[in-house]
Amino acid sequence: MLHVLPSSVSGTLYVDDLQISCQGSNMDLIERQLQRAVNKLLAWCDQNEHTISPEKSRCVHFCRKRSLHSDPAIQIRDANIPVVEEVRFLGVTLDRKLTFLPHVLNLRKRCEKSLNILKVLSTTTWGADRPSLLRIYQSVILSRIDYGCEVYGSARSSVLRHLDTVHHSALRICSGAFRTSPVRSLYVVCHQLPLYLRRKKLCAQYFFSAPVLF
């Protein structure tokens, strides 16, 4: 399917999630290239009995310009693809300025809800021990934080710090430490890395395990 795309347009396909992109400084040229790519994809779908839903399609103009600028107008069979401020692709929310703030805030909200599981299981009378709580934290919450960190890890430190509060709260629950306990002591007691070091570790592992492209 991707082989029909023009050389100026790149794309990725995972099961039924497809994205195409084109970069440049001339919006008119970008718009023509993307529309040409969409038309080629539609022709391929017609030949292979596939469909692309205009209702589920979205367009995002990634740009950091503060001045007024036009957005691309792309159509699928005369149906305009809506231009939105952010889009979710493979579980990662991409906003048009690539700050990743919407993704991080939504991730923190979901992780904070899961902290209630740890609070219930950490009851002193019948609750789980520290190793068990840490395993639950790693499986339920930390795995969410790890997912996509190779992408959203490029955000500003002020944005990424929103996740540190979740990490520290979970370690306090698992270790039974007081609120006044230093953060560094939590890392030592729980044998956990700070999130910024964990992201660097995962990015390095991904870099060395990823297939060679060049």
N, C-alpha and C positions, 0 to 999 in steps of 0.2 A: 504493500500500500504506500509506504513512504518513498518508494523508488520513483513515483510519478511527480514528486515535488520538484519545482525548479531549483537550480543550484543555489540561488540566493535565499531560499527559504529552508530552514531546518525544522525538524519535527521529531517527536518521540511518541511511541505507542506502547501502552501497557494494557493488555486485555482489551477493554472497550474505551479506555481513556486516551484520547489523542490530543496533542497540542502541536501547533505549528507557530513559528516565530520568524520575524524578519527584523533586522536592525539597519539603521541608517540615519542620515540627517535630513533627507527629503521625504516629507510625509506623503506627497503625491506618488512618488516612486514606490514607497513601502506599501501603500494602499493597492497599487496596481499589481505588485508582486504577490501580495497575500490573496487578492481576489483571483488571480490566475491560479494560485495553488489550490484554493477552495474549489474552483471549477474543475481542475484536474482530479481532485479527490472525489467530487460528485460523479464525474464520468467513470472513474474506477468503481465506485460503489454501484452504479447502475449496471455495469458489466458483471459484477460479482454478487449481485443481489444483497447488497448492504445498504443501510440508510444512515444518514447523519441528521440528528434532530436539531432543528433551529431553536426549539424551545430550551434545550439543554446547553446550547452553545453560548459562550461568552467571549468578549474581547476586552483586553486590558492594554492600555497604552503606558508602558513603563517609561517614565520620563521624570527628570528632576528639575525641569524648567519651572520657574515661578511665574513667568509671563504667560499671557494667553496664547494658546496654541491649539490647532485643530486635532481632532481624534480621527482615526481611520473609519471609513464607512464600508463595511464588508457585508456581503449578502450571501444567503444560502437560498437559492431558488426564489429570488425576489423578496425574501424575508430578511430584514435587517438584523444583524447580530448585535445585541445590546452591548454598549461599552460601559463597563462597571469599574468601580474603584478597586476592587479586590476579587480574587478568584481562588478557589480551593482546588489544588491539583495533587493527587496522590497523597492526600492528608496534610498538605502544607498550604497555608494561606499566603498567597502572594499579593501584596498591595502594590499600587502603581509606582510608589517611590522606593519600594523594596526596603522599607524600614523593618518589616516583619513584626511590628508592634501588634497588629491585630492577631497574628498567629500566636505570639507569646502570651498575650492577655487571655485568649481563649484557652490555651494550653494550661495556664495557671489556674483558671477557673475550674477546669475539669479535674486537675490534680488535687485541688483543695477539697473537692467533693470526696475524692477517694481517701483523703486523710482521715475521714471519719471511720473508715474500716480499721485503720491502725489504732485509733483512739479506743475503739471498742475492744479490740484484741489485746490491748496493752493493759487491761485491768489487772491490778496487783493481786487480786484474790484468785482468779482462775485464768488469767490471760497467758498469752504465749511468751516464750523467752526471747531474749535479744536476737539470737541468730535466726529464729523463725520469723520475727518481725522484720528483720532486714531482708530476708528472702522475699517476703510478701511485698515490701516496699520496692525492691528491685523489679519484681515481676509486674506489679500493678501500676506503679507510679513512675519509677525511674525509666522504665522501658518506653513510656510515652515521651518523657523528656529527651531521651536519646534519639527517638525516631526523627529523622530529618534534620538533626543538628548540623550535619555537613552543609546544609543549605542555610538555615536560619542563624547559624553560628556566626555569620558575617555581620550581624546586626550590631548596633552600638552597645557598649557595655551598660549604659543606662537602661536599655531595653532588656538585656539579658538578665539584669539584676532582679527583675520581677520573678524569675524562677528560683533565685537563691533562697527566697523566703520559704518556698515550699520544701526545698531540699533541707534546710536547717530545721524546719518544724518537724519533718519526718524523722530526722536523726535524733532530735530531742525525745520524740515519742518512743522510738525504738530503744534508745539507751536509758530512758528514764531520767535524763538530766534536767536540771532546773533551767528556767528561762534565762537566768543570769550566767549560765555556764558559757565560757568563751567558745566561739565557733570552732577554733582550731582544735580544741579538746574533743569536740564531737567527731571531727575527721579521724582523730587518732583512735578514740574508743570504738568507733563503728567501722574502722578500716575503709573509709570512703574518701574519694578525692573531691576537691572543690569542683563545681560544675564546669568552670572554665578550663581546668586541667582535663577533666573527663572529655569535654568536647574536643580538645586538642588530641587526646589519645585516640578517640574514635575516628577523627578526621585522618590521622596518620595511618590507622589500620585500613581505612577505606582506600586511601591513596595507594598503599602498597598491594592491596588485594584487587583493586579495580583492573579491568583488562586494559592492555596497552592500546592506545588509539593512534599513536603516531610512531 
